[in-house]
Amino acid sequence: YINKTSKLVDLNTFGLLYYCNLLSVPFISILVFLFELDSVLKYPYLFDPSFLFVFFMSSAHAFLLNYFIFLCTSYNSPLTTSITGQLKNIFTTIFGLFLFGDVQLSSFLISGLSISTLASLWYAFIK
């Protein structure tokens, strides 16, 4: 859909991403105002420079992730984007398992991760 829409409206990937995000701002603003505003204003580190740095870096990473997903979808099929998303999820799970030291390995955790990983690989294979 992204590839077809970009040709129809004569916008590149960045332009499509810009307009999609711009159109979502009113909805997100309403949701934040109704449900999150009080919590955000009461957050004690809201104006702390360390928090602001990490928040803006996280925002930049989210922007890049969305941009690369749009770029991948515009150059490839949605199926390819879906399969690369499944592979990303597998790598994220493996990195998270070893990167954070507080994970306690149990047979239940290992079997759950194995089932989800095998299901992701199976989905990629049949699609």
N, C-alpha and C positions, 0 to 999 in steps of 0.2 A: 504494500500500500504506500509506503514511504517513497519508493522508487517511482511509482506511477504518479503520485501527487507532486513530487518535485519536478517532474517533466511537465505536468499540467499547469502548474502555477509559475514555472520558470524560476524556482528558488534552489539554491544549493543546500547542502545538508545543514550548514550553520544557520541559514535563514529559516529553514523549517523548524529547527530546534528552538530558535529565538521566538518564533510565533507560537509554537506549542507551549513554551514556558510562559510567554506573555499572556496567553489565554487562560492559563491555570492560576495566575496570580489572584484574580478576584475570588475564586473558589477557596484557595488556600487561606486568603486573608479572612474570609468569613469563618472558616473552621477554626483558625487560630483565635479570632476574636471571641467566638462562642465557647470554645472549650479549653484553650491553652493560655490565654493572655494572663490570667492571674498567676499561674505557675511560672510563666516566663518572667514576669516582673518581680516575683519573689525570689528568683534564683540568686543566691548570694554572690556568685562569681560572674554575673552578667557582663560587667565592665572590666573584669580582670584581663590584663594584657595576654596572659598565657591562654586563658579560655578563648579569647577573641582570635588569637593566632590559630589555635587548633580548630576552632569553628570555621574560620575562613579557608583553612587548608582542606578541611572535610568538604566544604562547599565546592572548592575548586576540583577536588577529586570526583565529586558527584557530577559536576558539570562535564568533566572529561569522560566519565563513564557513559553518560547519556549521549554525548557527542559521538563517541566511538560506536555505540550501539546504532545510532542513526546512520553513521557512515558505513558500518558493516551491512546494514539492511539496504542501503541505497546501492552498494556495489554488488551485493550477493542476494540470494533469495532469503526470505524469512526463515526457511528451514535451516539454512546455514547459520543464521544468527541464533536460532534456537539451540542448535547443537553446540555452538561455541559458548552459549550461556550455560548449558549443562556441564561442559568441561570446566568452565570458570567456577561453577559451584562445587565441583569435585575438588579442584585445587584449593579453593577457599576452605573447604572442610578439612582437608589434610593439613594445610598450613596452620589453621586455627587449632587443630588438635596438638600439634607439636610446638607451636609458638607460645601458647599460654600454658604455664607450668601448673596451673591449678586443676587441670583435667585429670580426673581419676578414672583410669581405664577399668571397665567392667565388661563382663560378657554381654550384658544388655546393651551397653554403648557400642561395642564393637559390632555386634550383630545388627543393630539399627543403622550404623554407618555403612556397613557392608551391603545391607538390603537397599538403602537409598542410592549408593554408588552403582550397584548392579542395575537398579531400575533406571538410573540416568543413562547408563551405557546401553541398556536394552532399548530405551526410547530413541537414543541417537541411532542405533543400528536399524530399527524398524522404520524410522522416518527417512 
